[in-house]
Amino acid sequence: MKRSIRKLVSCVIFLMYAAGVNLFANITVINPAKGVWANKQMLVLDTSDPGEYYYSVDGSNPVNFGFFYDRPVLIDAEGDVNLKISHVHPDGSGETVEVRYSVNPDSAKDKSYSEFISKFYDSGVVNYTSGTVFSIPSELNFKMNNSLEFMRGMDLSISEKNVLSRYVPCVVRPAEGGKSWRFVIKTFPHVAGLNNTRTVPVKIEDWETIVFTDKNLLYKIDDEYWSLPLENRTIDRSRPHIVSWQSVDYQKESAIDFCILPAKPEIKSVIEPDGTTSFIIAGDSSYTMSVKGENNRYSELYSQLGADVFYGDNAEGSLKVGLFSSSVYQGELSVDYSIDKRAPQAPKIISDFEGFYSRHNVKVNIETADKNQLFVAVSRPLLIKDVTKLNDEVIEALKQTSVGNFKEVKPAGFSYEFTPNDAGALFYKIQAYSQNEITTSQLVEYSLIIDSYNYFFDSSASGKNADGSAAHPYNNIKECLEDINKCTSVRLRIKGSADFPQETVRLLADCEILNDGNALLVFNKDSSLEVDNAALTLNNIRIQKENFASESKIVPLFSLNNGTLELKNCELSADFSKNGTVIDASSGVVKVFDSIVSVNAVAYSSFISSLNSYLIIKDSVINTSADTSVVISATQGNVDSINNQLKVSARTGRIAELFGAKGDFERNVYKCQLPKTPEGFVMIFANKDSVLKELDNSDYAD
C-alpha cells in the first residue's frame, strides 16, 4: 500500500514538473550544506510544514527511490554526494531541492584538537544542555549557523533559562587553514522547573471554554448553584473565576474541591544584558509557564522562561508557552523572539603600506560600522637590538607583544601613524574590535617593523620582494641606494659582491657600510659613487676597480660634494686604463684609517684630489703608479697624514702636493720610485700659500 501511494505521489510530482510548477521553494535544509567536509554529514530538515519528506543520496528521485525522513539521520556516504530532498504536501503538491557536497574523511587523530573532533566525527551531532559550557579549542576557528565570519575557538554557553530546542550547524577549521568539519549541535533546555502539574476534572480550551470531563460530579462556577453540566461553558477571562466540584451524591458534609482560574495574563519579553530574551508573566502571581517537550507534553513549570543562542548564532521565531495557575493548565500563548548574537563585523585596518618591513612612516585607518563602538589598543614601540637575527621565528615571537589597554575611539575617521627611529628597528602592533549592544567582534590586529636604519645586501639573494631587511635583502646596489636615499641615516650590511652600474650613483643619506661576509664593492667602467651632503663610512670593506681599455676620462670612484667619506680597515685596489683618481672631494671630509690602497693608471693616477676639504690619513699603506702620479693633491683645506706608508711609482710624481693648503705630516715613511730624481726634488710640495709641518718622517727603499 505504501509503495502504491509513493508511486501515485511520484506521478503527481512528475505532472507538476511538466506543467511548469515551481517546485524549488519551501524546503529548509538545516544540514548539510554545499562544501567539502572532513566528516560524514547528518541530514536535518525543518519539517514544520505538514506533509511527508523523502531524500536520496545519489541524485535519484527521492519519492520513488529514496528514503522516508521522519527525524535527523546520519548520511553514511563519502566522496561526492548528490543529496535530493522532496516534500510532498497533504494535497499532493510538492517540491524538491538538491544539495551537492563532498566528504574527504579526516579524524585529525594527530592533531591537538583530535578529542574535540571525535565528539561528532562518527555521529555528526553534539548534544548540548543549556547552562553548560561547550568548548571549541583555540587552535580551531568556528562559524555558527549563518554567521558572517569565522571566529577563534572559545568557551561557548547558552543561558540556563533557555527553553529552545534547536539544531545549530557549526563549521570548524584549523586557524591556519586546511580541512573543515561541519556538524550539528542539538540544544536542550536546562531541566530545573517544577514537575507538579495538577489533574482536575475540568479542561480549559482556548482560555474561555470550560469542558467538564467527569460527568459524575456536580459543578458550580463562582456563586452559581450546583448543577450537573451537560454542555461546555464559556466564561469571561478578563476577570478571575472559581470552579468548584463535588460528588453527585450531594450531601451537606460532602468534600468540595475547586480550582481558581485567574484573569488571562500577558507575557512580556525582557532583553537581558547578555542578550537572552526572558519571558515574564504580567498578571496573577500564581501563574507558571511551560513548553512542550519532545513527547509533545507539558512537564516542567517555570516562573520565567528564556530564549538564547550561542555567541555567533542568531534565531527568531514564535514560542508556544503553556500557562498554569496553581499547576492547573489554563491555556497557551505565543511569544515572539528574535536573538542575534552574531558578532559585528570586525573593524577594517587599512594601511598605506603593503608589507611588514617598512622604511618610512606608516599611517593606518581603522573603520567599523557607525552603529558599533570601536576599541583600539596600540603597543609601545619595541626597539629591536639585533636585526641580524630577525628571522621568521623571532618575528612570530614579536607578534605576541602585548598591546596594553583598549580605549574607545570614534568609529569613523580614526587613524594612527607609526614613525621610524634613527636608532634602529622598531616593532609596532595595533589591535581593534567592534562592539554592539550584546556581542563583540573578533579581534583584528596589524603589526609591522619600521626600520629606516638597517639595510641588508646579499649578492646571492633572489631579490624577490627585496626591501633591504635581513629576510629579503637587496641584490642590486643601485636599487638599494635609491631606497637608502629616502632615509636620513642608515647602516648597510653587505654580503658578497656589490657591482656598481656604469654611471654615477648618488648617496644622499648618511650611510655606514659593514662587512657581513666577504663584502666587495666593484666599480665598473664609468662607475662612480657621489656623496652629496651626506656621510659615507666603509668598515672592513674590499673595494675593486678593474681596468677597462675604452676608458678615456677621469671618473673618480668616490666624488664628495659637501660630503664625508671614511675608510676604516679597508682594502682598495683601483686599476685605470689611462687616468684615474680614487677620491675627488670638494668642500668635503676624507678619513682613511688602517687601510691598504693601490692605485694604478697609464698616464695619471692619484688617491685623493681635493678642493677646500679636510683630509686625515692614519696608519695606512697607500701606493700609486702611473707616468705622472701623486698620492694626495690638495688645493686649500687641511691635510693630516700620520704614521702612514706612502709610495709613488712614476716618471714624474710626489707623495703630496699642496696648493694654498695646510699640511701636517708626522711619522710617515715615504718612497718615490722615479727613473731620475730631479735636482731640488721634495716628497711633499707646498706652494707659497701653503703651510707645511713635517715631523719624524723618513724614506724607505725597495
ABEGO torsion letter per residue (X at the ends): XAAAAAAAAAAAAAAAAAAGBBABAABBBAOBBBEBBABBBBBBBBAABBEBBBBBAAGBBAAAABBBBABBBBBBBBEBBBBBBBBBBAAGBBBBBBBBBBBBBBAGAABAAAAAAAAAAAAGBBBBBBGBBBBBBAABBBBBEABABBBBBBBBBBBAABABBBBBBBBBBBAAEEBBBBBBBBBBBBBABBBABBBBABBBBGGABBBBABAABBBBBEABBBBBBABBBBBBAABBBBBBBBBABBBAABBBBBBBBBBBBBBBBBBBAAGBBBBBBBEBAABBBBBBBAAGBBABBBABBBBBBBBGBBBBEBBBBBBBBGGBBAEBBBBBBBBBABBBBBBBBBBABBEABBABBBBBBBBBBAABBBBBBBBBBBBBABAAABBAAAAAAAAABBAEBBBBBBABGBBBBBBBBAAEBBBBBBBBBBBBAABBBBBBBBBBBBBAABBBBBAABAGBGBAGBAABBBABAAAAAAAAAABABBBBBBBEBBBBBBBBBBBABBBBBBBAGGBBBBBBBGBBBBBBGBBBBBBGBBBBBBBBAABABBBBABBBBGBBBBBBGBBBBBBBAABBBABBBBGBBBBBBGBBBBBBBAABBBABBBBGBBBBBBGBBBBBBBABBBABBBBEEBBBBBGBBBBBBBABBBABBBBGBBBBBBGBBBBBBBABBBBGBBABBBBAABBBBBBGBBBBBX
